[in-house]
Amino acid sequence: MELNELIQQRKAKAEALKAKGMGLYPAQSSKYVNIGLAVADFKEGWKLIFCGRITAKRSHGKAAFLDLRDSTGKIQLYIKKDIVGEGSFFIYENIDIADFVEVAGELFKTHTGEPTLKVEEIKILSKALRPLPEKWHGLRDVDIRYRQRYLDLISNEDVAKVFRQRSKIIKSIRDFLDAKGFLEVETPMMHSIPGGAAGRPFKTFHNEYSMDLFLRIAPELYLKRLLVGGLDRVYEINRSFRNEGVSTRHNPEFTMLEVYEAYSDYAGMMHLAESLIVSLVQAIFAKTIINYQGKELDFTPPWKRISFKELVKNEFGIVPEDDETAMLDKLKAKGFAKEVNKLSRTQISKIIEEVLEGQMSLNPTFVTDYFSSMCPLAKNKQDEPLVSERFELYIAGMEVGNAYSELNDPLEQRARFEDEIKELVTTEQKNVDDEYCLALEHGMPPAGGLGIGIDRLVMLLTDQASIRDVILFPLLRPQDGVDA
């Protein structure tokens, strides 16, 4: 049967119910019981009320069996005309799969042992005018799965399980940090100057103040202001935005964890990242060796450490003393960036990291010894000033985390901001963040800072290959229209 015909049939049933004076979308206030709880603690003869969506309907003349599902589970309904009466049986005859109903009745088990509610009364709560996709067949189109995520969640319990697990992971992160004395905070999502990370921002405009604003690319500079203010341990699970490409690992809107701890450094952040993620893996899997996309990941500490400085020297011949021209020439000699005449150090570092990602071990690996020229917010090593106190964390070839010993010298920070602006290869205007530099002039304690990509971490812990499968509503291209 064609979709339009099915929709018209449902609309006709809706009109039949309305003609009997029945509301199709009433307010609902009965004291109902979660289906999963009732099934788990089943007691024959219990009088209960359930609410949920009809997911199956099997008619047998003047009696019928239906499946009712809520977010906690499923139960079978038994409806017989002699029991429910004419009115409720008329409702049954005019409800469809996908409708939401409220049912009252008595629990019993069928001869096959199936927990069932003998329905005594039924009310419609919401009439669905469109049918659900046929399970396993209706959502083959990946674009539709993401665009109409609600159908994906209905049709595929494994999808719903991923997002329940995501929620538990984020709660566990909060519990871990709270137990260590960190304070969860919120910082602005609209910034007058985009900063705290490399990335192209989304731009907007505030009418009342007649000023340009940018959706944040990172909360870092605001969080470090809080260290100046005496909040020694802070974290934010934040939404950040970067006006850049989309891939299986990138979405323009994403979730980050950022943590800052006074009187710590990048070594302290390395220990924090390792202990946090190991605690999550053990809580979920009760072991430290798991499977991801058919391959084994071993989270057993201590994790491997390798040197970025040594990697790029061995791979490209690049050394910390090289300026951007020398770096670009050496990349070209190895077959990269052949069509480019000029790149900033930030752009060069992205090319290098994309190449090196493919060489990373599957198991968690800390990459240390980044060039200071690529780390404008990190302290330099005292015995090696061209190398920063920074690491990036790679798991399964993906960058999952980034950390510094935070630069807290206000004069040095201002000078680095000014150098960064000079080398920008972009039409976007960028200014020194004077407000942040002013905060540093009041004194910021030595500190370590850590950022972890929540979406990528959830990918690893739920065995998902694409970031779109762990974001409920990923950004998609505009759709021309909606099917009738």
Wavefront OBJ file of the C-alpha trace (Angstrom):
o trace
v 0.000 0.000 0.000
v 1.292 3.479 -0.895
v 2.308 5.857 1.868
v -0.327 8.441 0.908
v -3.061 5.813 1.111
v -1.879 4.700 4.566
v -1.884 8.304 5.762
v -5.419 8.841 4.457
v -6.619 5.689 6.224
v -5.142 6.939 9.504
v -6.746 10.342 9.060
v -10.106 8.647 8.454
v -9.742 6.730 11.720
v -8.840 9.963 13.482
v -12.028 11.580 12.176
v -14.066 8.567 13.308
v -12.672 8.917 16.843
v -13.338 12.652 16.888
v -16.888 12.048 15.690
v -17.438 9.984 18.849
v -16.271 12.942 20.939
v -12.859 11.474 21.721
v -9.861 13.772 21.925
v -6.869 12.593 19.910
v -4.211 14.506 21.881
v -5.508 14.920 25.439
v -3.539 16.021 28.485
v -2.514 12.929 30.429
v -2.271 12.808 34.208
v -2.999 9.246 35.343
v -0.581 7.563 37.747
v 0.946 5.057 35.391
v 3.620 2.407 36.019
v 6.776 1.873 33.951
v 6.400 -1.310 31.933
v 9.921 -2.556 32.597
v 9.468 -2.319 36.362
v 6.142 -4.147 36.278
v 7.533 -6.975 34.130
v 10.633 -7.325 36.313
v 8.543 -7.465 39.499
v 5.593 -9.302 37.957
v 2.653 -10.152 40.200
v -0.366 -11.945 38.795
v -3.598 -10.066 39.436
v -2.009 -6.618 39.866
v -4.289 -3.790 38.696
v -2.072 -1.328 36.805
v -2.081 1.524 34.310
v 0.476 1.637 31.492
v 1.220 4.311 28.901
v 3.190 3.783 25.721
v 3.311 3.297 21.971
v 1.592 0.473 20.126
v 4.270 -1.481 18.235
v 2.283 -4.532 17.080
v -1.365 -5.443 16.584
v -2.801 -8.936 16.096
v -6.571 -9.202 15.671
v -8.690 -12.274 16.405
v -12.265 -11.148 15.787
v -13.696 -9.829 19.060
v -10.355 -10.249 20.807
v -6.866 -9.022 20.014
v -3.279 -8.941 21.206
v -1.154 -5.813 20.995
v 2.382 -4.942 22.019
v 2.842 -1.795 24.091
v 6.290 -0.271 24.596
v 7.675 2.546 26.697
v 11.296 3.552 27.304
v 11.708 0.824 29.943
v 10.315 -2.229 28.166
v 7.465 -3.993 26.358
v 4.342 -5.833 27.455
v 1.595 -7.699 25.628
v -1.969 -6.394 25.827
v -5.069 -8.613 25.630
v -8.231 -6.833 24.530
v -11.610 -8.513 24.406
v -14.822 -6.733 23.499
v -16.811 -8.379 26.312
v -14.331 -7.008 28.871
v -13.599 -3.457 27.628
v -17.087 -2.683 26.301
v -18.222 -0.990 23.108
v -16.477 2.344 23.683
v -12.980 1.072 24.381
v -13.281 -1.593 21.691
v -14.179 1.131 19.181
v -10.962 2.903 20.167
v -9.039 -0.336 19.647
v -10.549 -0.726 16.155
v -9.387 2.767 15.214
v -5.880 2.784 16.648
v -2.831 1.945 14.587
v 0.727 0.861 15.192
v 2.653 3.947 16.413
v -0.309 5.432 18.324
v 0.223 6.283 21.995
v -2.366 4.916 24.399
v -3.132 4.579 28.083
v -4.425 1.197 29.230
v -5.749 0.003 32.587
v -6.212 -3.623 33.526
v -4.983 -6.718 35.346
v -1.714 -8.636 34.927
v -1.699 -12.291 33.994
v 0.462 -14.725 32.054
v -0.622 -16.580 28.940
v -0.212 -20.348 28.627
v 3.181 -19.660 27.015
v 4.276 -17.626 30.044
v 4.071 -14.216 28.313
v 3.474 -11.315 30.785
v 0.213 -9.739 29.619
v -2.223 -7.040 30.693
v -5.906 -7.945 30.418
v -7.166 -4.546 29.320
v -10.272 -3.164 31.013
v -10.059 0.373 29.634
v -8.145 2.063 26.816
v -7.665 5.736 25.984
v -5.870 7.264 23.046
v -3.126 9.748 23.964
v -1.707 10.626 20.558
v -2.794 9.603 17.066
v 0.107 8.935 14.664
v -0.803 10.042 11.156
v 2.206 8.338 9.565
v 3.266 4.686 9.853
v 6.549 3.638 11.394
v 9.297 2.325 9.109
v 9.386 -1.425 8.834
v 12.129 -2.647 11.140
v 15.419 -3.374 9.357
v 13.936 -2.211 6.038
v 12.453 1.257 6.478
v 15.709 3.020 7.417
v 18.278 1.785 4.950
v 18.943 5.372 3.867
v 21.693 6.611 6.207
v 20.708 10.254 5.636
v 17.150 9.519 6.798
v 18.492 7.745 9.884
v 20.290 10.916 10.958
v 17.700 13.414 9.725
v 14.774 11.592 11.320
v 16.623 10.223 14.333
v 13.351 9.643 16.170
v 12.486 6.917 13.648
v 15.957 5.445 13.995
v 15.495 5.233 17.766
v 12.104 3.545 17.380
v 13.269 1.055 14.768
v 16.627 0.079 16.215
v 17.074 -0.680 19.896
v 20.875 -0.763 19.431
v 20.798 2.911 18.432
v 18.836 3.849 21.542
v 21.307 1.811 23.605
v 24.238 3.883 22.281
v 22.647 7.136 23.425
v 21.698 5.737 26.819
v 25.325 4.657 27.175
v 26.515 8.125 26.133
v 24.458 9.656 28.932
v 25.950 7.215 31.449
v 29.491 7.970 30.239
v 29.016 11.711 30.727
v 27.511 11.142 34.182
v 30.481 8.932 35.100
v 32.892 11.673 33.987
v 31.102 14.143 36.236
v 31.142 11.708 39.151
v 34.876 11.064 38.692
v 35.821 14.748 38.620
v 33.408 15.751 41.386
v 34.938 13.096 43.642
v 38.363 14.661 43.061
v 37.173 18.089 44.134
v 36.693 19.663 40.707
v 33.928 22.251 40.322
v 31.682 22.089 37.266
v 31.169 25.540 35.732
v 29.567 27.158 32.695
v 31.254 29.759 30.528
v 29.947 31.864 27.605
v 29.163 30.273 24.269
v 29.270 33.620 22.443
v 32.692 35.279 22.341
v 33.734 38.705 21.113
v 37.096 37.233 20.047
v 37.391 33.587 18.953
v 40.195 31.951 20.886
v 41.449 29.063 22.975
v 42.099 26.802 19.991
v 42.835 26.830 16.289
v 39.669 26.793 14.193
v 37.411 28.843 11.965
v 34.500 30.241 13.997
v 30.818 30.707 13.233
v 29.955 34.400 13.227
v 26.785 36.069 14.477
v 25.618 39.579 15.406
v 24.109 41.018 18.583
v 21.515 43.666 17.739
v 21.284 45.406 21.100
v 25.034 46.039 21.372
v 25.588 46.280 17.593
v 28.540 43.925 17.826
v 29.896 40.898 16.049
v 30.093 37.732 18.129
v 31.459 34.248 17.504
v 30.245 30.856 18.679
v 33.051 29.512 20.824
v 35.658 27.263 19.336
v 36.830 26.386 22.880
v 36.085 27.574 26.454
v 39.750 27.585 27.497
v 40.426 31.286 27.988
v 37.348 31.766 30.182
v 38.108 28.712 32.284
v 41.643 29.943 32.975
v 40.214 33.269 34.126
v 38.585 31.230 36.890
v 42.026 30.008 38.007
v 42.992 33.670 38.330
v 39.863 34.123 40.450
v 40.884 31.406 42.900
v 38.809 28.458 41.654
v 41.696 26.010 41.621
v 39.972 22.989 40.048
v 37.315 23.546 37.388
v 35.802 21.657 34.485
v 33.182 22.207 31.831
v 31.423 19.702 29.601
v 30.857 22.156 26.801
v 29.394 22.549 23.363
v 31.872 24.099 20.946
v 31.605 25.029 17.282
v 34.050 25.088 14.373
v 33.076 26.194 10.885
v 35.052 23.481 9.162
v 34.702 20.145 7.396
v 32.396 17.246 8.168
v 33.645 13.652 8.315
v 33.299 10.446 10.286
v 35.389 12.170 13.007
v 34.250 15.786 12.695
v 30.939 17.557 13.280
v 30.758 21.378 13.307
v 29.008 21.248 16.695
v 30.652 18.936 19.196
v 31.041 18.205 22.899
v 34.291 18.667 24.790
v 35.448 18.125 28.344
v 37.914 20.781 29.504
v 39.600 20.482 32.906
v 41.979 22.927 34.625
v 43.905 22.322 37.826
v 46.070 24.902 39.600
v 49.534 23.785 40.800
v 49.566 20.965 38.247
v 51.161 20.582 34.807
v 50.911 18.471 31.663
v 52.306 15.431 33.498
v 49.502 15.772 36.044
v 46.992 16.007 33.181
v 48.485 12.873 31.642
v 47.795 10.985 34.865
v 44.291 12.495 35.095
v 43.385 11.548 31.513
v 44.689 8.008 31.935
v 42.935 7.385 35.250
v 39.655 8.949 34.048
v 39.414 6.887 30.860
v 40.560 3.659 32.523
v 37.864 4.146 35.170
v 35.236 4.529 32.418
v 36.425 1.407 30.571
v 36.424 -0.667 33.752
v 32.992 0.616 34.786
v 31.469 -0.291 31.413
v 33.308 -3.503 30.532
v 34.729 -4.706 33.882
v 38.094 -5.125 32.125
v 40.688 -2.971 30.364
v 40.892 -4.826 27.033
v 37.959 -4.195 24.690
v 37.051 -4.560 21.005
v 36.642 -1.568 18.724
v 35.584 -2.120 15.101
v 36.848 -5.685 15.203
v 40.221 -4.795 16.710
v 41.510 -5.151 20.243
v 42.193 -2.026 22.321
v 44.229 -2.428 25.500
v 43.661 0.367 28.034
v 45.846 -1.220 30.699
v 48.082 1.498 32.201
v 50.700 2.822 31.897
v 49.998 4.007 28.358
v 52.640 4.334 25.654
v 54.478 7.664 25.223
v 56.165 8.783 22.006
v 57.843 12.022 20.914
v 56.323 14.232 18.209
v 59.764 15.839 17.764
v 61.319 12.463 16.960
v 58.412 11.362 14.751
v 58.567 14.389 12.434
v 62.355 14.294 12.327
v 62.320 10.659 11.232
v 59.386 11.069 8.818
v 60.043 14.490 7.254
v 63.418 15.713 8.493
v 61.646 18.589 10.254
v 63.245 19.951 13.439
v 62.057 22.574 15.988
v 64.458 25.194 14.614
v 62.754 25.175 11.182
v 60.601 28.147 10.234
v 57.372 27.657 8.255
v 59.178 27.958 4.898
v 61.652 25.226 5.788
v 58.864 23.010 7.132
v 56.828 23.460 3.950
v 59.851 22.699 1.723
v 60.517 19.476 3.640
v 56.861 18.446 3.411
v 56.899 19.050 -0.347
v 60.045 16.981 -0.657
v 58.084 14.093 0.854
v 55.154 14.603 -1.542
v 52.809 16.691 0.635
v 51.284 20.165 0.083
v 52.697 20.294 -3.471
v 50.262 22.945 -4.723
v 50.776 25.295 -1.779
v 53.189 28.236 -1.754
v 52.609 29.476 1.800
v 51.152 27.979 4.961
v 51.032 29.042 8.584
v 52.659 26.842 11.196
v 49.172 25.873 12.408
v 48.210 24.674 8.938
v 51.517 22.842 8.559
v 50.987 21.122 11.909
v 47.543 19.910 10.751
v 49.087 18.340 7.635
v 51.756 16.647 9.742
v 49.261 15.336 12.286
v 46.948 13.931 9.589
v 49.890 11.977 8.196
v 51.008 10.778 11.612
v 47.488 9.709 12.667
v 47.798 6.727 10.360
v 50.948 5.646 12.188
v 49.512 5.759 15.687
v 49.152 2.571 17.678
v 45.603 1.319 18.233
v 46.241 1.361 21.973
v 46.182 4.662 23.902
v 49.301 6.682 23.132
v 50.498 10.018 24.522
v 52.351 12.061 21.888
v 54.641 14.589 23.616
v 57.333 17.121 22.659
v 55.347 19.356 20.308
v 57.134 22.367 18.848
v 56.563 25.556 20.858
v 55.687 27.383 17.637
v 52.604 25.147 17.347
v 51.467 25.691 20.956
v 50.745 29.388 21.655
v 49.019 28.650 24.990
v 51.519 26.138 26.427
v 54.687 26.589 28.490
v 58.038 25.743 26.921
v 60.318 23.142 28.429
v 62.927 24.872 30.589
v 65.801 22.834 29.161
v 64.472 22.877 25.577
v 62.691 26.191 24.841
v 61.683 25.243 21.281
v 59.624 22.314 22.613
v 56.427 22.724 24.657
v 55.055 20.924 27.713
v 52.144 19.468 25.801
v 50.702 16.114 24.827
v 47.996 14.820 22.537
v 46.252 11.537 23.305
v 45.559 9.138 20.437
v 43.357 6.055 20.683
v 42.594 3.816 17.672
v 44.331 6.382 15.463
v 42.074 9.236 16.587
v 43.120 12.288 18.525
v 40.986 12.111 21.670
v 42.717 14.520 24.059
v 45.061 17.503 24.264
v 46.817 18.986 27.313
v 49.325 21.659 28.318
v 51.278 23.072 31.135
v 49.409 26.350 30.821
v 51.354 29.474 29.906
v 50.792 32.019 32.702
v 53.350 34.680 31.805
v 51.193 37.646 30.649
v 53.922 39.358 28.604
v 54.937 36.153 26.843
v 51.278 35.291 26.179
v 50.604 38.689 24.581
v 53.712 38.379 22.419
v 52.602 34.929 21.218
v 49.112 36.199 20.373
v 50.665 38.986 18.305
v 52.958 36.537 16.480
v 50.011 34.238 15.804
v 48.046 37.070 14.190
v 50.985 38.052 11.957
v 51.229 34.602 10.409
v 47.504 34.064 9.787
v 46.728 33.026 6.207
v 43.066 33.976 6.210
v 40.626 36.701 5.332
v 39.187 36.501 8.859
v 40.255 39.275 11.206
v 41.603 38.184 14.575
v 42.653 40.368 17.486
v 44.673 39.903 20.651
v 42.393 38.916 23.535
v 43.193 41.905 25.745
v 40.708 40.817 28.426
v 42.483 37.480 28.844
v 45.904 39.135 28.944
v 44.583 41.557 31.554
v 43.425 38.599 33.680
v 46.909 37.044 33.456
v 48.441 40.313 34.650
v 46.590 39.809 37.938
v 48.408 36.504 38.362
v 47.421 32.980 37.337
v 48.897 30.066 39.279
v 50.866 27.381 37.429
v 48.310 24.942 36.080
v 47.633 21.994 33.856
v 44.796 21.972 31.361
v 43.194 19.000 29.606
v 40.669 18.723 26.790
v 38.969 15.446 25.815
v 36.612 15.004 22.860
v 33.483 13.466 24.357
v 32.020 12.412 21.003
v 35.157 10.522 19.968
v 35.475 8.950 23.398
v 31.864 7.740 23.170
v 32.614 6.322 19.699
v 35.364 4.191 21.234
v 33.326 3.038 24.217
v 30.227 2.143 22.168
v 32.058 0.639 19.160
v 30.813 3.189 16.616
v 32.769 3.993 13.452
v 31.259 7.433 12.787
v 30.809 10.482 14.986
v 27.318 10.839 13.499
v 26.319 7.637 15.268
v 26.978 9.160 18.707
v 25.408 12.594 18.072
v 21.624 12.535 18.163
v 21.155 15.209 15.506
v 24.357 15.724 13.467
v 24.517 18.631 11.043
v 23.256 17.647 7.570
v 22.889 19.317 4.211
v 19.533 21.068 3.680
v 16.745 18.829 2.455
v 14.662 19.987 -0.512
v 11.417 18.858 1.025
v 9.607 16.259 3.104
v 7.908 13.334 1.414
v 4.134 13.570 1.427
l 1 2 3 4 5 6 7 8 9 10 11 12 13 14 15 16 17 18 19 20 21 22 23 24 25 26 27 28 29 30 31 32 33 34 35 36 37 38 39 40 41 42 43 44 45 46 47 48 49 50 51 52 53 54 55 56 57 58 59 60 61 62 63 64 65 66 67 68 69 70 71 72 73 74 75 76 77 78 79 80 81 82 83 84 85 86 87 88 89 90 91 92 93 94 95 96 97 98 99 100 101 102 103 104 105 106 107 108 109 110 111 112 113 114 115 116 117 118 119 120 121 122 123 124 125 126 127 128 129 130 131 132 133 134 135 136 137 138 139 140 141 142 143 144 145 146 147 148 149 150 151 152 153 154 155 156 157 158 159 160 161 162 163 164 165 166 167 168 169 170 171 172 173 174 175 176 177 178 179 180 181 182 183 184 185 186 187 188 189 190 191 192 193 194 195 196 197 198 199 200 201 202 203 204 205 206 207 208 209 210 211 212 213 214 215 216 217 218 219 220 221 222 223 224 225 226 227 228 229 230 231 232 233 234 235 236 237 238 239 240 241 242 243 244 245 246 247 248 249 250 251 252 253 254 255 256 257 258 259 260 261 262 263 264 265 266 267 268 269 270 271 272 273 274 275 276 277 278 279 280 281 282 283 284 285 286 287 288 289 290 291 292 293 294 295 296 297 298 299 300 301 302 303 304 305 306 307 308 309 310 311 312 313 314 315 316 317 318 319 320 321 322 323 324 325 326 327 328 329 330 331 332 333 334 335 336 337 338 339 340 341 342 343 344 345 346 347 348 349 350 351 352 353 354 355 356 357 358 359 360 361 362 363 364 365 366 367 368 369 370 371 372 373 374 375 376 377 378 379 380 381 382 383 384 385 386 387 388 389 390 391 392 393 394 395 396 397 398 399 400 401 402 403 404 405 406 407 408 409 410 411 412 413 414 415 416 417 418 419 420 421 422 423 424 425 426 427 428 429 430 431 432 433 434 435 436 437 438 439 440 441 442 443 444 445 446 447 448 449 450 451 452 453 454 455 456 457 458 459 460 461 462 463 464 465 466 467 468 469 470 471 472 473 474 475 476 477 478 479 480 481 482 483 484
